[in-house]
């Protein structure tokens, strides 16, 4: 049974920073064995990929967050992180952690339909 629990969301002003965390329980595996991703969904919009990191550390970012967000993982803590800097009002959304055993290559890894396991989400609100 895979369990993912996000934390770290909150309300910030534009230009601020937040760090999201995802604690993972992966049926005896670790984040080093999985493709992990961050996704977000704003009201009335489809869920979109933000950043992914595969089992050997290859990373993909959505164009909208490149240069501002950084995804990382800690294999020892079995955790996934998303450092978000220079936040904009359009970053406001529910952010979800997701996992699947094998990443699709490159930017295809940002497609939500390929992920089997999801956390409950953490809300990020950026005010102007």
N, C-alpha and C positions, 0 to 999 in steps of 0.2 A: 504494500500500500504506500503510495507516494503522498506525502503531505508537504505543503508549502505555506509558510506563514510570513506575510509581509508586515513591515513596520517602518516608521520613519516619516510618514506623510504629515502634512500640516498646512498651515496658511502662511504665506510669505508675500512680501511686496516684490514687484518686478525688480529684477537685478539681484535678488537674493539667491540663497543656496539651500538645498536640502540633500540629505543622504538617505536613500531607501535601502533597507535590508530585507533579505528573504532567507529565513531559516528553513533548511530542507531536510526532510526525512525521505530517503530514496530507496526503501526496501533493501537495505543492506549495502547499497552502492553509495558513492559520494558524488559531489558535483563534478569531480574530475572524470566521471564516467558518463556524464550526461551533457546534452546540449541544453543550456539555460538561457532564458530570455526575459526581458522586460517589455510589457505591452501596456497600452493605455487606451481608455475609452472615455470620451467626453459625451455629455448628454446629447442624444439625437445623432450621434456619429458611430461609425463602425470602429471595432477594436483595431488598433494599429500597432505594428511592431516599433519599438523604440531602439532596443539594442539587444544583441545576442552574443553569447560566447560559447564556443563548442568545447569538446573534451580536451583539446590540445591548445586552447587559448586563442583560437582565431575569432576575431570580433567583427561584427557588422553593426552599423548604425543607420538609423533613418536620416535622410538628408536634413531634416528639420532640427536635429539635435547635434549634428556633428560639430565638434569644437566646443560644445557646452556641456555635454553629458559624458561620463566615463563609466563603463561597466567593468566590474572586476569580480573575482571569486576567491574564496579562501577555502582550499580543500580540507585543511585541518579542522576548520570550524563548520564545514559543510554549509557554507553561506554564499549568497550572491548579493552584490551591492550595485547601487546606481548612484553615483555622485552627480548631482544636477546643479550646475552653476549658471549664472546669468539667466535666471528663469524669466519667462515671459507669460503674460496672461493666457496666451494660446496653449501653454503647457498644462493648463488646468484640466484635470481628468482624474479618473480612478486608475491607479497604476497596479498592474498585476504581474506577478512572477509566474513563469511557466517552465515546464521541463518536458523533454522528450529524449529518448536514448541517442538518436543520431540526428544531427543538424542537416537540413537541406543546405546545399552549397551557397555561399555568398549571401546576397540580399534576399534570396528565397527563404533564408532562415527567419526572416522578419514576418513571414505569413503565419497568422494565428492558427489557421486550420491544420497545421502540421503538429501542433502541440497537444499532448494527451492529458497533461496534469496542470492544474491551475490553483493558485492561491485565492483567497477571498478578496484581496485588493486593499489598497490603502489610498486615501484621498489626498490629492495635492491641489491646492487652490492658490493661484497667483493673482494678486490684485495690482491694478495699475496705479 
